[in-house]
Amino acid sequence: MKKIVIAIDGYSACGKSTTAREVASILGYRYVDSGAMYRAVTLYFLDHHIALTNPKEISRALSQIHLSFHINKHGLNELFMNGINVEKSIRKMRISENVSPVSVLKEVRSAMVEQQRKFGKDKGIVMDGRDIGTVVFPNAELKLFLTADIQVRAFRRQQELLERDKLVDLNTIMANLTARDRIDSQRKESPLVKAADAIEINTTHITLDEQVDETVRLALWKMITKKG
Ligand code: CDP
């Protein structure tokens, strides 16, 4: 079957990453979490006190950041920055609270998009994010746009943070998701918008398994009917 590109975009904590990871594993595709890349850049900028108002400093910092994904012994994709596994540190609230202002910067976006396109050059990839179907892979064969009610998203994120790190108050999470949605949707450079040809899935009342099944079904259809 022909290999395709699957782009999954949508609001924060809609289950994009979990869906993308599962779908990639079922199809034997590569999975790239583009949000993790923006989170890693944010970690670097915070640790090195990079001024977000200084384009030269930003470009210099970006040239020092090398990102790569590696599969761990449990088959999960983990992000390494300059040879160090940053998977745990980039999921903390400190990063969630600072990532959207960093993701607004055009120097950051063009560096990340360039690398994301390299990851996808041979197709057979599932990538999730905010601008994958609109900017990174406008010709992706399958584009999904996930949405869900804010309360459900906040609750799901609370469970994830609890498993990974610690209990965070639901109102704090809700405020963070709302703020990020606003900044991500209103920014000038590649804002979060549904691509005209994306299929919208509201995940409020469906299970993860249903989300994954539906995505795999759509992907198989695209693979079977793909020309050229
Ligand atoms: O997992 P969650 O939905 O909370 O967010 P994420 O996918 O880890 O993305 C974190 C942040 O990175 C987003 O809020 C955006 O500001 C930024 N991002 C972006 O600008 N473009 C992307 N393609 C992916 C993420």
Residues whose N, C-alpha, C, O or C-beta is under 5 A from the ligand:
A	BS01	CDP	Y11 S12 A13 S34 G35 A36 Y38 V99 S100 S103 D128 G129 R130 D131 R180 D184
